[in-house]
Amino acid sequence: MKQDESALISRPRLSRRLFVKGLAAGGVLSAMPRLLSANTNDTRLGSAPVLSGKVITLVIAETPVNFTGVARMATTINGSIPAPTLRLREGDEVTIRVINRLSVSTSIHWHGIILPYQMDGVPGISFRGIAPGETFEYRFTLKQSGTYWYHSHTGFQEMTGMYGALIVEPREGESIQADQDHVIQLSDWTDESPMSAFSKLKVQSDVYNFNQPVVGDFLRDASTIGLKGAFEKRKMWNQMRMNPTDLADLSATTFTYLMNGMTPAGNWSGLFNKGERVRLRFINGSSNSFYDVRIPGLSLSIVQADGQNVKPVSVDEFRFGPGETYDVIVEPEGDAYTIFAQSMDRSGYASGTLSVRPGLVAPVPELDPVEWLTMTDMMGAMDHSAMKGMDHSAMKGMDHSTMKGMQTNPLEVPSQTARHASTEYGPSVDMRVDTPRTNLDDPGIGLRNNGRRVLTQADLRSIHGVLDDDRVPTREIELHLTGNMERYSWSIDGLEFGKSTPVSMRQGERIRIILQNDTMMTHPMHLHGMWSDLESAEGELLVRRHTLSVQPAQRISFLTTPHDVGRWAWHCHLLFHMDAGMFREVVVS
């Protein structure tokens, strides 16, 4: 970027305590009238109100909040952040009355819930939205159980407070046994208006990245790979006009990271008794943040992913992006443990405490060091102008054409050959990956070889397998996640949403979807209205998800069966990426 352009963006002088820890008493400054929460049962310290039953009323309005010492207006549901936790029952038909007291239109999307498309809550796709002063009734039957969440799908309202947990209890009783059950919803808050932050990124895409390479990094490189190697490394990134630490668009320079609506200084607390099994329902309800979660001193048994039971996996840490959920069982023996969720870019964290009584604290870990993206993460970006002429032959992946030729049906195994759409060759795309990797066993940048057991997608297996549809797919749909960092443009196959045509599917057909990431950033992709059955590179079905994070230069595939006709949304769940164009409509007929 030219110097005179970058001068337009001022980098604020920041207090680390202000942006990393927030206020101890930060949060909502006023509550809705008591009558709106008449069917509310306040349960655990610091948790959102809990609503249950077959008929629920939710009121959307503006509410003043203060997380950092600056009062701002938030968009709330029943006056709380997070919104009330909805505890419903599998098999019930529920009616949720949503009253809009905003001056603008709004909506609620029931993330991961299989329902009629008219109830999905995406304005312009499944309905027109909820106008100011209007009441809209969502009515649907719950066909599943598990941990889910709900949020606005209008503008940037989700970013200003409109999100809450949705727990569907199994009709035949809970198979996951626990003595305590805590919802832990992670989110991110900025005192800036979301539109202002988005506009800044359009002018300078790394304006919030304070982890820029510095002299100390160069000296460390020189000591490990030699002076020449250090110079070559800098030269490569400068020629590519890319930033090796560009892991997140927004950081703790503007975000305060929240756990159940509380800042790290506020220290959300969940209680337990020694010897108990504690279930922690982790929900990433953030607008733009990946979190790496661990509880020092405790092993985490992953028992559910995206609301679906999985074979228990014992880990120390897991990463998840916006939209994803993980249920974890822990068995604490001590008095207090820190729940630590650091942002992927290592600029800040959300935290809270598990303890035997209120007021106890445990040590909070230091943030892990920032790691640079590597050529493994950039593998195959051969069409970028700065990388032309480089020899990438050593990085080419395995050719699976022979393997496919051995199959009785070539669609038994997903294609491994990148097929770029002609629309990728345009101004909306600044790199293309020709030699992608599946690498489901890679935890991702910043988590490799850190001395801890880190969850990967390859570890997850649906507890009963993906049994309801074991057909070989009838066709493949390949889509590439694309972008141009300098323009802050995000797209699919090089086309922003407004320039794209819908993806067509037939009701009941078994389809393979291939997603290839041709960008430097990880994208959590959420397909509405149907499940995403993740498979290995060899075509083995692994686990059922509703949101799949795709790493840089990664190519993954999943099978899906669209059971419900209608119009559905499919998008990156990083809110700014979705708004910038990484969004498609899916039409099932």
N, C-alpha and C positions, 0 to 999 in steps of 0.2 A: 504494500500500500504506500502511496506517496506520502511524504512527510506532512504536507499541508492538510491532507485528508485526516491523517491520524491525529493531528493536533485538535481536530474538532471534538475528540472524545477526551474528557478529563478523567483521570484516574483518582478517585477520592483517597484522602488520607484516612486510614482505617484503624479503629481500635480492635485489636484481636479479641478482647473480651466481648465487645459489642456484637461482632458478627459471628463468633464461634460459640460463645456461651449464652448470649442473650440475657434477659432479665430473669431473676429468680421467680418473680411473681408475674411474668409476662403472660398475656393471653387475652381472652375475651373480657371486655370491661363492663358489659351489661348483659342481662339474660332476658329471654322472652318471658311473657307472662306465665305464671305457674299453670294456668288452665291448659296451656298447649302441651304440657308434659304430664298430664293427669295419669296417663298409663305408663309412666316412666318409673323404673326401679334403679336408683343410683346404687351401684354395686361396689366397685373397688376404687381405692384412692387414685385420683387423677384420671380415671377412665371417663369416656363419654357416657351420657345417659343411655339406658337400654330400653328399647321399645319392642314389644312382642304382640302377638295376636294376629287375627286375619284382616283387621281393618286398622290402618295407621294413617295419621295425618302428619304431613311435613310442611313447614312454612319456610319459604325462602325470603330472606330479607337482608338488609345491610346492618351490620353490627360493628361498633367501634372495638378495636383491639390495640394492644401495645405489647410487642415482643422484645423490642430493642431500646425502649426509652422514647420512641416516637409514636404518637397515636395515629392510627390509620383506620380506614373503613374496610371491613372484610365482608365477603358474601357468605352468609351462614345458613344452616338448616336448623330450625328450632333454636337458634341463638347460640349454638355451640360449635367449637372447633376441637376435634373432629365433630362431624354431625353425629346424631344419635346412632348407636349400634343397633341394628335391626336383628333380632333373634327370631327366626321363622322356623317352620317345620316342613320337612319334605312331604310332598303330596298335597299340601294345603293350597287352596286357591286364595290368594291374597289380593286385597284392594288397598292401594296406597294413594291417598289423596294428596296432591301437591298443590299448595297455594302459593302463587307468585306475588309477593309484595314489593318486588323491585320495580324500577322505572323502565326496565328493559326486559326482553324475552329471556327465558331460561329453559332448562331441561334437566332430566336425571337419566343417566344410563346405568343399567344394572350389570356391572362388569362380570363377564363369565357366566351369566345366567342364560340358559336356553329357554327362549320364550317366543311368542309371535312377534314378527318384525315391527308391527305397529306399536308394540310396547317397549321397544329397544331404546328409545329416547335419543335419537340422533337427528337434530333439526336438518331439514332439507333432504334427508334420506328416508327415515322411517316415519316422521311426522313433522308438523310445521313448527313445533316448539310451543312453549307455554307463554302466552302474552301477558303483559303486566295486568295485574288484577284478576287474572284467570285462574280457575282451578281445573287441574287435569287429573283424571283417575287412571292410574296404571292398574291393570287387572291381569293376573297370570297365575298359572299353576306351577308350583315348584317341582321340577322333575329330577332334582339332584340334591345332594347335601354337601356340606363342607364350608370352607372359609372363602368368602368373596368380598366385594366392596361395591360402593356406588358413588357416582360423582357427576358433576355437570358436564355436558358435552356442548356447551355454548360458549363461544369466545374463550376468554382466559379465566372464567369464573372458578374453575377447579383450582387454579393457582392462588385464588384469593380466599379459599377456605371451604369450598363446596365438595366435601368428600367424607365418607363414613364407612364403617365396617358392616358387612352383611353376612350373618352366620345362619346357615341352614342346618338344623339338627336332623340327623337320620331318623326316619319314621320308625325303623325297627330297633332303635337304640344305638348308642355310640359304641363302635368297635375299638376306638382308641381310648384306652383307660387313663384317666388322670384325676388327681385330687384337687388341683387348682387349674383354672382356665383363664388366661389373660390375653386380651387383644392388644397387639402392639402395632399401631399404625404410624408409619414414618412419613414425613412430608417435608416440604421446604417453604419458607416464607420470605418474601422480599418486601421492604418498605417502598420500593419503587412501584410505579404502576407497571403492570406486565407489558403494556403497549410501549412504554418508554424503554424498558429493557430490550424488548424485541427490536425496536428501532435502532438502538445502539449497536446491536449485533449485525444489523443489515449494513451499517456503516463500517464497522470494524469487528470482525467475527471473533477476535481473541481479546476483546476489551475487558472481559472478566477473568482472564487467565493471568494470574500473577506468578505462576510457576514457570516463567520463561527461562530458557537456558542462560546461565551466568558464567562468569570467569571461573568460579569454583568448580563447576561441572566440567569445563574445559581442562582444568588442571588435573582433576580426577581421571578423566579420560586419558590424558597424556601419561599419567603414572601407570595406567593399566594396559593401554594399547599403543603407547608411544606417541611422540609429538606428531609424526606424519599421520598416524591413524586418527588422532584427535582432529587434525585439520581436515582430513578427508571426510570425517563424519559431519563436521559443521558445514563443509562445502556441499555435501549431498543434500542436507536439509534446506540450506539456503537456495540451492538451485531448484529444488522442488517447490520452494515458496510455501512450505508447510511447517507446522510447529509440532515437534515430537512430544510435547506435553499437553497437546490439545485434546484432553480426555473428556471434558465437559464444557458446555457452552456457558453455563452460569456456575458460579462458585461462591464460597463464603465471603467474597468481597461484596456480594449483595444478598446472599441467602443466609438466613438463620435456620438451622436444621432442627426439626421438631419430632418429638416422640409423644404420641397421644396428645398433641397440641401443646406440649411443654418444651421449653428450651432446655439445653444441657444444665444451665444454672438452676432451672426449676426442678430438675431431677425427678421425673416421673418414677413412682415406686409401685411395685407389685409385690404382694405379700405371699408367704408360704410358711409352712411348718416343716421342720427338719424331717427328712425321710419321705416326704411326699413326692409324687410324680407331678410335675408342673407342665402344663401345655401352654405354649406361647404361639399365638396366631399372628405371625408377622405379615403385614400388608404394606407394600410400597405404594402409598397414595401420593407420592410426590409428583410435581409437575415435570421436573427436568433432571432428577438426580438418581444415579445408581448408588446403592449402599453396599458396603462390605460389613457383614454383621458377625460379631463373635461375643462370647461371654467368658472372659478369662477365668480359668479354673473349672469350667464346666464343659463336658462333652455334649454336643448337640445331636440328638437323634431326629433326623428329618423323617416325618411320617406322612406328610401330605404336601403336594405341590399343586397350586392353582385349584384347590378344593378337592383334588382327587387323591385318594389314599395311595401311597407308594410303599414298597418294601423298605423298612427302616434302614437308613444310612447314617453311620456315626461319623461326624465331622467336627472340626473346630470352628469352621467359618464358612459362610456362603455369601455370594454376591447375588443381588436381584435388582431388576430395573422397575421403573414405573409400570404398574399394572399387575406385577407378579405377586403371588402369596406363597409362603412356606409355613407349615405347622411343624413345631419343634417340641420334643419332649426333653426336659432336663430333670435331673434328680439331685438337687443341691443338698449338701451336708453341712456347709458353713452358715454363717449368719447373714452375709451380704455379698452380692456379686454385681458387677457393672455390666449392663447391656450396652455394648459399644457398636455404633453403626457409623463408620467413617465413609465420607463421600469418595467416589472412585478417583477423583482428582487429588485427594488428600488435602483439600483446603479447609475442611471442617468436619464436624460430626454431630450426630444426635446421640444422646445417652440417657440412661435411666438406671434404676437399681432394683434388683430382686432381693428382698430381705425378710427376715423373720418378724420385724416390727418396724413401724414408720420411723423415719429419721436416720436410719443407718445408711452409711455410704461405704463404698469400696473404691480402691484406686482406679483412676481413669487412665487408660493407656495413652502413650504418646501416639500421634498420627504416624503412620508408616511413611517412609520416604517416597517422594515422587519418582516414578519410573518412566523412562522414555519409551515411546513406541519403538519397535524394532523392525527390521526388514521382514521378520516373520509376520508381524502385524500388517506390513505393507506389501506382502508378497504378491508379485505379479502385476503391479501397477505400471505396466510397461508403456501404456499410451500417454502417461503424463509427460508433458513437454520436457520437464527436467530430467526424466529418466530414459528418454529415447537413447538408444545406442548401448545401454547397459546390458550385460550378458546375464540373463535370468535362467539360462538352461539348467543350472544346478538346482533351481528351486521348483522345477516342474513337478507336479504331483503325479501319482500313479495313474496310468491310463487304464480305465476300467472297461474299455471296449471289448477286450478279450473275455473279461468276466461276463459282460452282458451277452456276448455271443454264446456262452455256455448255458445260458438260461433257456428254458423252453419258451418263456415269454420275456422279451427284453424289458418289460416294465416291472419285472420283479425286483430289479435293482435300479436305484435312481441314477440318472445320467450324471456324469462327472465332467462333461465338456462344457465350458462356459459358452453361452450363446448370447451375444450382445444384440439388443434391438437396435435398429437403425436410428431410433430416437435418442440413443445414448451419445451419439456423436454430435453434440451441440453445446451451446453456452451454459446449459444447466448442469453439465458434468465436467469435473476437472480431473477425474481419474477413472480408469477401468481396470479390473482385475482379470487377467487371463489364466492364471494358475491358482485358483482358489483351493482352500483346504476345508475339510469337514471338522477336524480336531474337536470333537465333542468332549474329549478328555482334557481340554485346555481350560483352566480356570479363568484365564484372561490376564491382561496387563496389570501388574502390581500385586498379583496373587501367586505367581509362579515361584516355586522353590523358596517360600517364605518361612519354612519350618513348621507350618501348620497344615493340618488336613483340611483341604478346601474342596467343597462340593463342586462337581462338574455335571454337565448335562448327561454325560455317559454313565454317571452313578445312579440315575433315576430309573426305576422300573415300576410301572403300574402294578398294584398288589395282586390283581387278578388278570393281568395282561389287558390288552385292548381287544376284548372278546366279541363285541357286538358286530364287528364287521372285519372279517379277515380276508376279504376279496383282494385280488391283485388290482391295482388301479387301471382304469381304462385309458387314461391320458395323463400327461404331465403339463403343468403350467409353470413356466419359469419366469420369475420377476427379479429384477436387479434393484437394489437399494442404492440410490445415486444422490450426488450432491455437488455443489460448488461452494467451497468454504469461503472464498473471497467475496462471493455474492451473497453468502448465507442463504443459499437456495437448496431445498431438499425435495426429492422427487422419487418416483418409481419408474424405472426404464427411461430416465431422463425427462419425464413429463410430470410437471406439477399437476395437482388434482384438477384444476380448471381446464387443463389442456388434454386430459386423459379421457378414455372411454371406459365404461364399466367392464369388469371381469364377469364373464357369463359362466354359469354352472347349471347343471340339470339336477332337479330334485332326485335324491337317492343314488346318484352316481358316486363311485369311489374315485377320488382324484388325488394325484400326487402334486403337491406344491413344492417348488424349489425356490428358495430365497438365497440370493447371492449378494453379499455386501461389497459394493465397489467404493466404499468410503473409509475414512480413517476412524470413524466413531462407531460405537456399539448401539444397535437399534432394537428396542423391545417392540416386536411386531404383534399386534392384537387383531385377530380376525373375529368379528362379531358373528353371533348366531350359530356357530358350529364349533366342534372341537378340532384341535390340531394334534394329531397323533405323531409325535416325533419318531423318526426312524434313523437307524445308523446308515453309514455309507454303503453297507452291504444289504440294506433293505429290511433289517430286523426292527420290528416295532418295539419301542422302548417305553414311552410314557405319554400320557394324555395331558395336554396343556391348553390354556386359552391365550397365553402370551409367551412368545419365544424371543429371547434375546440373541441377536446375530452379531458376532464379533467382526472387526475389520478383516477383510479378505476371506471371510468364511462363507461356505456354501453349505446350507443345511436343507433338509427336506422333511416333509411331513405329509401324512395322508389325512383326508377329510371326507366326510359324507354329509352334504347339505340336506338335512331332513325337512327344513321349513322353507317354503317359498317366500319370496319377498326381496326387499332391498336392504343390503347390509353394508356396514362400514368396515374398512380394513386399513390400518394405519400404524405408523410409529407412535408409541405412547410417550415419547418425549414431546411435550405439548407444543413447543416452538417448532419442532420438526414437522409435526402434523400440520400446524397452521401454515408453515412455509411451503407445504405441498406434498409431503410424503404420506399420501392418502389416496385410496382408491375406493370406488363403489363396487360392490359385488351384487349381481342380480341372479337370483335362483328362480328358475321357471320350471 
